Amino acid sequence: MLTKGIHFKNFKKNKKINIYKIRKKFLLLFKEKNYILESLKKNYKDSFSKKIINKYKKYSTFKVIGMGGSTLGTQTIYEFLKDIIKKDFIFIDNLRQKKLDIKNSKNVNLVVSKSGNTIETIVNSNIYIRRKDANIFITENKDNYLLKLANKLKAEIVHHNNYIGGRYSVLSEVGMLPAELMGLDANKFRQLNSLIKNKQFIKSLISGVSSTLYYIKNKKYNSIILNYDEKSENLFKWYQQLVAESLGKKSKGLLPIVSSMPKDNHSVMQLYLDGFKNNFYTFFYTDELKSESLKNSQILSSQKFLRGKNLSNIMYAQKIATEKVFNKKKIPFRSFEIKKRNEKTLGELFCFFILETILIGKLLNINPYDQPAVELIKKETKKLLI
């Protein structure tokens, strides 16, 4: 077990990696003043008050306008915990030619951009903000376009912590303000205080990092997620950005690829099993308390083994079967099985992946916090539009 809510099976151990060095680097993370790690703890002070939550909780529809890390964490929370959320959240996270048809006349726009100058967010704010809407802007407290727009609209302004980049901001006000508006509890997400006291968690984290470094050293650069939980699709879009943007520097990095299972058994699985060998894998499955059962009366005798089964039974059998084949073929993988779908478990996953990514970056001697190359496209785009 990684925690009570997460059953975890790690990569097979490799004795060629220096675990001591990784453990030492892990301990150093907590000796430096790290605002990202502070946001994962229960004592992190959000830059919004309960007064804001109470003011807007009467609304039932929220439009979240932002790009990348400004929205992916919130999308993950909404999708992963949707069964217990009674609000409607609409995410406007790309430029689209076909305008969304939003019929609800009373809604709140939640506009999120750390810099306040993200061009796609500016464009979508222009298109989707209506005069009768209520507005909340989350942006840095400095001179920028969206802060000026917020003041012009007399919107609610929440200051984005300028030390926390978008992909790392999920447990700061960027993700926790929307979570509170969903009716969730921000403090239940922030699990780092207890996790750093959990010996099994730390052991699993360090062992997993050691395996990943071994794969990178042996030119296995593709980190493929075999996702058996459709409600975690955005979790792995968030993970994809986290890993690619944090580690893809100085001709180094990992390419996170997300496969929707079991659908991809019928497309790319042939390559995974029998193609080139520069991949390593993460299986991800969530127990569902409510799962669609098959209609026994309509199952023919040739497939009678399906009688009495539900979708979860079948998907889990497919997952275990795939793991057995991977073992036989000596394909490297680890496995997450989620036992409890709640804020605490999701917070633990956020903490695990953030710590893992930062630690890998540090050990590869790259800065896991910046994204310098992406800025080049922003500058070139602006030149063409001027």
C-alpha positions in Angstrom: 0.0 0.0 0.0 1.2 3.5 -0.8 -1.5 4.9 1.6 -4.9 3.5 2.8 -6.6 4.8 -0.3 -3.9 3.7 -2.8 -2.6 0.2 -3.5 0.7 0.6 -5.2 3.0 -2.0 -6.9 6.4 -0.4 -7.8 8.8 -1.1 -10.7 11.0 -4.1 -10.1 14.1 -3.0 -8.1 17.4 -2.4 -9.8 20.5 -2.5 -7.8 22.6 -0.4 -10.1 21.1 2.9 -8.8 22.4 4.7 -5.7 19.4 4.9 -3.4 21.4 6.8 -0.8 22.0 9.7 -3.2 18.3 10.0 -4.1 17.3 9.9 -0.4 19.8 12.6 0.4 18.4 14.8 -2.4 14.9 14.1 -1.2 15.7 15.3 2.3 17.4 18.5 0.9 14.1 19.4 -0.7 12.6 20.0 2.7 15.6 22.1 4.0 15.3 24.7 1.3 12.5 27.4 1.3 10.2 25.8 -1.3 6.9 27.6 -1.9 5.6 24.8 -4.1 6.0 22.2 -1.3 4.5 24.7 1.2 1.3 24.7 -0.9 1.0 21.0 -0.4 0.8 21.4 3.4 -2.3 22.1 5.5 -0.8 25.3 6.9 -0.6 26.9 3.5 -2.5 30.2 3.6 -4.7 30.8 0.6 -5.0 34.3 -0.8 -8.8 34.0 -0.7 -11.3 34.0 2.2 -14.4 32.0 3.1 -16.2 35.3 2.5 -15.6 34.8 -1.3 -16.8 31.2 -1.2 -20.0 32.2 0.7 -20.6 35.0 -1.8 -20.5 32.8 -4.9 -21.8 29.5 -3.6 -25.3 30.3 -4.6 -24.3 30.0 -8.3 -24.7 26.7 -9.9 -22.6 27.2 -13.1 -19.0 28.2 -13.4 -16.9 28.9 -16.5 -13.2 28.3 -15.9 -11.1 30.3 -18.4 -7.4 29.5 -18.6 -4.6 27.5 -20.2 -2.5 24.6 -19.1 -1.7 24.5 -15.4 -4.2 27.3 -14.8 -7.0 24.9 -15.4 -5.8 21.3 -15.6 -5.6 20.8 -11.9 -9.2 22.1 -11.5 -10.4 19.9 -14.3 -8.8 16.9 -12.6 -10.5 17.6 -9.3 -13.9 18.1 -11.0 -13.7 15.0 -13.2 -12.2 12.7 -10.5 -14.8 13.7 -7.8 -17.7 14.6 -10.0 -20.0 12.1 -8.4 -20.1 14.2 -5.2 -20.1 17.6 -6.8 -23.4 19.3 -7.4 -22.2 22.3 -9.4 -21.6 22.5 -13.1 -18.1 23.6 -14.2 -17.4 24.4 -17.9 -13.7 24.6 -18.9 -12.6 26.9 -21.7 -9.0 25.8 -22.1 -8.2 26.2 -25.8 -9.0 28.5 -28.8 -12.0 27.0 -30.6 -13.7 28.1 -33.8 -17.1 26.8 -32.6 -18.3 28.9 -29.7 -19.7 27.1 -26.7 -23.5 27.4 -26.2 -23.9 28.2 -22.5 -27.6 28.7 -21.7 -27.5 29.4 -18.0 -28.0 33.1 -17.5 -26.5 33.2 -14.0 -22.9 32.0 -13.9 -19.5 32.9 -12.6 -16.4 33.3 -14.8 -13.3 32.1 -13.1 -10.4 33.6 -15.1 -7.0 32.2 -14.2 -3.6 33.2 -15.5 -0.4 33.6 -13.4 1.2 36.2 -15.7 -2.1 37.9 -16.6 -0.9 38.2 -20.2 -1.6 34.7 -21.6 -3.0 35.5 -25.1 -5.4 32.5 -25.3 -6.9 33.5 -21.9 -7.2 37.1 -23.0 -9.0 36.1 -26.2 -11.4 33.7 -24.5 -12.2 36.2 -21.7 -13.1 38.7 -24.5 -15.4 36.1 -26.1 -17.1 34.4 -23.1 -17.4 37.1 -20.4 -20.9 38.6 -20.6 -22.1 41.8 -18.9 -24.5 40.0 -16.5 -21.8 37.5 -15.4 -20.1 37.5 -12.0 -16.3 37.4 -12.3 -13.4 36.1 -10.3 -9.8 36.7 -11.6 -6.8 34.8 -10.2 -3.6 36.5 -11.3 -0.4 37.9 -10.0 -0.5 41.2 -8.1 1.4 43.2 -10.7 0.7 45.3 -13.8 -0.8 42.9 -16.4 -3.7 42.8 -18.9 -6.1 40.6 -16.9 -5.6 42.5 -13.7 -6.5 45.7 -15.6 -9.5 44.0 -17.1 -10.6 42.7 -13.7 -10.5 46.2 -12.3 -12.5 47.5 -15.2 -15.2 44.9 -14.7 -15.1 45.5 -10.9 -14.4 41.7 -10.6 -13.3 39.8 -7.5 -9.5 39.6 -7.6 -7.5 36.7 -5.9 -3.8 37.1 -6.1 -1.8 34.2 -7.6 1.3 33.3 -5.6 4.1 34.4 -7.9 6.4 31.7 -6.6 4.2 28.8 -7.7 4.1 28.0 -11.5 0.9 26.9 -13.2 1.6 23.1 -13.3 2.5 23.1 -9.6 -0.4 25.3 -8.5 -3.1 22.7 -8.1 -3.1 22.8 -4.3 -2.7 26.6 -4.1 -5.5 29.1 -4.6 -5.6 28.2 -8.3 -7.0 24.8 -7.6 -8.4 25.1 -4.1 -10.6 28.2 -4.7 -12.5 26.3 -7.5 -12.5 23.1 -5.3 -14.2 25.1 -2.4 -16.7 26.5 -4.9 -17.4 22.8 -5.9 -18.3 22.2 -2.2 -15.1 20.3 -1.5 -12.7 20.9 1.4 -9.2 22.3 0.5 -7.6 21.0 3.6 -8.4 17.4 2.8 -6.3 17.7 -0.4 -3.2 18.9 1.3 -1.6 15.7 2.6 2.2 16.5 2.5 2.4 16.8 6.3 1.3 13.2 6.9 3.0 11.8 3.8 6.5 12.8 4.7 6.0 10.9 8.0 4.9 7.8 6.0 7.9 5.5 5.6 6.2 3.4 3.0 5.3 6.4 0.9 8.8 7.8 1.0 10.3 4.3 0.2 8.0 3.9 -2.8 8.7 7.4 -4.0 12.5 7.0 -3.8 12.5 3.5 -5.3 10.3 4.7 -8.2 12.6 7.7 -8.9 15.6 5.3 -8.9 13.9 3.1 -11.5 13.0 6.0 -13.7 16.6 7.3 -13.6 17.7 3.8 -14.6 15.3 3.8 -17.6 16.4 7.2 -18.7 20.1 6.1 -18.5 19.2 3.2 -20.7 17.4 5.4 -23.2 13.8 4.5 -22.2 12.3 8.0 -22.6 8.6 7.2 -23.0 6.5 7.1 -19.8 3.3 5.5 -20.9 0.2 5.6 -18.6 -2.3 2.8 -19.2 -5.3 4.4 -17.7 -8.3 2.2 -16.9 -10.3 5.1 -15.2 -12.0 7.5 -17.5 -12.6 9.9 -14.6 -8.8 10.3 -14.4 -8.3 11.4 -18.0 -7.5 15.0 -16.9 -5.3 13.8 -14.0 -3.0 12.4 -16.6 -3.3 15.4 -18.8 -2.1 17.4 -15.8 0.6 14.8 -15.2 1.6 15.0 -18.8 2.2 18.8 -18.6 3.9 18.4 -15.2 6.5 15.9 -16.5 7.0 17.3 -20.0 7.3 20.9 -19.0 9.4 20.3 -15.9 11.9 17.8 -17.3 12.1 18.6 -21.0 15.2 20.7 -21.0 18.9 20.6 -22.1 18.1 17.7 -24.5 16.8 15.7 -21.5 13.4 14.6 -20.3 10.6 12.2 -20.6 7.7 12.0 -23.0 4.5 11.1 -21.1 1.9 9.3 -23.3 -1.6 8.5 -22.1 -3.4 5.4 -23.3 -7.1 5.0 -22.7 -7.7 1.4 -21.6 -9.0 -1.1 -22.5 -9.7 0.7 -25.8 -6.0 0.9 -26.7 -5.7 -2.9 -26.5 -7.2 -2.7 -30.0 -4.7 -0.1 -31.4 -1.3 0.6 -29.8 -1.0 -2.4 -27.5 0.6 -4.5 -30.3 3.5 -2.0 -30.4 3.7 -1.8 -26.6 4.1 -5.6 -26.4 6.1 -6.4 -29.4 7.6 -3.1 -30.8 10.6 -1.0 -29.8 11.7 -1.3 -26.2 12.3 2.4 -25.1 9.1 2.6 -23.0 8.2 2.0 -19.4 4.6 1.9 -18.1 2.2 3.0 -15.3 -1.1 1.1 -14.9 -3.9 3.1 -13.2 -7.2 1.7 -12.1 -9.9 2.9 -9.7 -12.4 0.7 -7.8 -15.9 1.9 -8.7 -18.7 1.4 -6.1 -21.3 1.9 -8.8 -20.6 0.1 -12.0 -23.0 -0.9 -14.8 -24.0 -4.6 -14.6 -24.4 -6.8 -17.7 -27.9 -8.1 -18.5 -27.6 -11.8 -17.9 -30.7 -12.7 -19.9 -29.1 -11.3 -23.0 -25.7 -13.0 -22.8 -25.4 -16.0 -25.1 -24.1 -19.3 -23.8 -20.8 -19.0 -25.7 -19.9 -16.0 -23.5 -21.6 -17.3 -20.3 -18.5 -16.4 -18.2 -19.7 -12.7 -18.5 -22.9 -13.5 -16.5 -23.0 -11.8 -13.1 -20.2 -9.4 -14.1 -20.2 -5.6 -14.2 -17.9 -3.2 -16.1 -15.4 -2.9 -13.2 -15.0 -6.7 -13.0 -14.2 -6.9 -16.7 -11.8 -3.9 -16.7 -10.0 -5.2 -13.7 -9.6 -8.6 -15.3 -8.2 -6.9 -18.4 -5.8 -4.9 -16.3 -4.5 -8.0 -14.4 -4.2 -10.0 -17.6 -2.2 -7.2 -19.2 0.1 -7.0 -16.2 0.7 -10.8 -16.4 1.7 -10.5 -20.1 4.0 -7.6 -19.3 5.7 -9.6 -16.6 6.2 -12.6 -19.0 7.7 -10.2 -21.6 9.8 -8.4 -18.9 8.3 -5.1 -19.8 8.9 -2.6 -16.9 5.8 -1.2 -15.2 4.3 0.0 -11.9 0.6 -0.1 -10.9 -1.7 2.2 -9.0 -5.1 0.9 -7.7 -7.3 3.5 -6.2 -9.5 2.2 -3.3 -11.1 5.5 -2.2 -12.2 8.2 -4.6 -12.1 11.3 -2.4 -10.2 14.6 -1.7 -7.5 12.9 0.4 -6.6 10.2 -2.1 -6.4 12.8 -5.0 -4.3 15.0 -2.8 -1.9 12.1 -2.2 -1.6 11.5 -5.9 -0.9 15.2 -6.6 1.8 15.2 -3.9 3.4 11.9 -5.1 3.7 13.1 -8.8 4.9 16.6 -7.9 7.6 15.2 -5.5 8.6 12.6 -8.0 9.0 15.1 -10.8 10.9 17.6 -8.8 13.2 14.9 -7.5 13.9 13.5 -11.0 14.7 17.0 -12.2 17.1 17.7 -9.4 18.9 14.4 -10.0 19.2 15.2 -13.8 20.7 18.5 -12.9 18.0 20.5 -14.5 15.7 23.2 -13.1 12.2 21.5 -12.8 10.4 24.8 -12.1 10.9 26.9 -15.3 9.8 26.4 -19.0 12.1 28.8 -21.0 11.5 27.3 -24.5 7.7 27.8 -24.3 8.3 31.6 -23.9 9.9 31.7 -27.4 6.6 30.7 -29.1 4.7 33.4 -27.1 7.2 36.1 -28.3 7.0 35.0 -31.9 3.2 34.8 -31.9 3.0 38.4 -30.5 5.4 39.6 -33.2 3.1 38.2 -35.9 0.0 39.8 -34.5 1.4 43.2 -34.0 
